[in-house]
Amino acid sequence: MSLSFTGDFPATRLRRTRLEPWSRALVAETRLHASDLILPLFVQEGENCTPVPTLPGVSRLPLKAAVETAQKAHDAGIPAVALFPVVPPDRKTPHGEEALNADNLICRAISTIKLRVPGLGVIADVALDPYTTHGHDGILSEAGHVDNDATVELLCRQALVQARAGCDVIAPSDMMDGRIRAIRAALEEAGFHHTLLLAYAAKYASGFYGPFRDAVGSAQSRPVDKRGYQLDAANSNEALREAALDVAEGADMLMVKPALPYLDILHRLSAAFPLPVLAYQVSGEYAMLHAAGATGALDGKEALLESLLCIKRAGARAIFTYAALEAAAAL
């Protein structure tokens, strides 16, 4: 974008359009709507809701409460929910076989929400970390590294299980090489031609994921080092290469995660590719905003809406946020 303005003060006063609320609304370049938001839900077995201590206002929900919350989201104009399972420890294994169980928690949640809340999109995460005893997103080799190709094979099977349950959007968040092409091929072969594929194209190894890992129970006594497959925070061009591969392999949408610390990545991807680019305002971002608001350091609601608006301004077509219901009510 080139600028060649020739105006001069006092003929040009840029404050004129900023003076009144109506004129600010008239010339606003970016607008935030409830339809821009996606609500992540943590689903657990049982009948009780369990608050997540590190995520104020967020709870692990039994299936009944998850359906009720999904209905609230739909009623608020939020177009989709993203489901994440809290897997009981006794169902976790080194290879995460519970992810392939057609009657597992996430599949039951998908089918129930699709039945009870028609018209609401359902997104499901494809990765093995909630299901593995070691907390990694894939199968570990004898050397202790994630085995890319063996993991991709299981991810394809996991995606098919979710698609059969009625999932609208398969969202691989694992960052394995080649998994988008493999999953797209598996979906096509099985007849799921209209199932969308949201590729976590630029998922960075980040310190902002801590509360999420607490919520799904994948946190370990020693932090799991995922830098061997998630992107390095120092790199920007690499994110474009990842996204280009995912586009070529059949992705329908791309994801940048986290959001606020990576607005430059979000902007670059949205400018470079014609696909919709989404962003995930992750658990650490959400928790920081709430903590600062709780202490009075800032106006929590104002800062939340500003952060979401800025994420959209940077190029996000939609935003995953734990504050989706709160933001939709404020909007």
Number of C-alpha atoms within 10 A of each C-alpha: 3 4 5 6 6 6 9 8 7 7 7 10 11 10 9 10 15 15 10 11 9 11 12 14 13 11 10 11 8 12 11 19 14 22 17 22 29 27 23 23 21 22 26 25 16 10 11 14 18 14 14 17 12 19 21 16 13 18 20 22 24 20 24 17 17 23 22 15 18 27 18 14 23 22 13 17 17 23 20 23 26 21 21 23 25 23 23 14 13 8 14 20 14 16 21 24 15 19 30 20 15 16 14 17 21 27 24 16 27 25 17 17 26 20 13 13 18 10 12 21 20 25 25 26 22 25 25 29 26 27 30 25 18 21 24 24 26 29 24 18 11 8 7 8 14 19 15 20 15 14 21 24 14 22 26 22 18 24 27 21 20 28 23 15 19 22 25 21 24 25 23 25 23 26 25 20 16 14 23 28 18 17 26 22 17 18 22 13 10 12 11 17 12 10 17 20 23 26 31 28 31 28 25 23 18 19 9 19 16 18 22 19 17 17 24 21 18 23 20 12 6 6 10 12 12 19 12 11 19 19 21 17 14 8 11 16 12 13 22 18 14 18 25 17 17 24 20 10 18 18 23 16 23 27 28 28 27 26 28 20 14 19 21 14 23 29 18 16 30 20 13 12 15 10 15 16 27 30 31 24 23 23 21 19 21 20 19 16 18 22 16 14 17 13 10 10 10 14 14 18 16 12 15 19 18 13 18 27 18 18 25 24 17 23 22 26 20 23 26 24 25 24 22 23 22 16 20 19 11 11 10
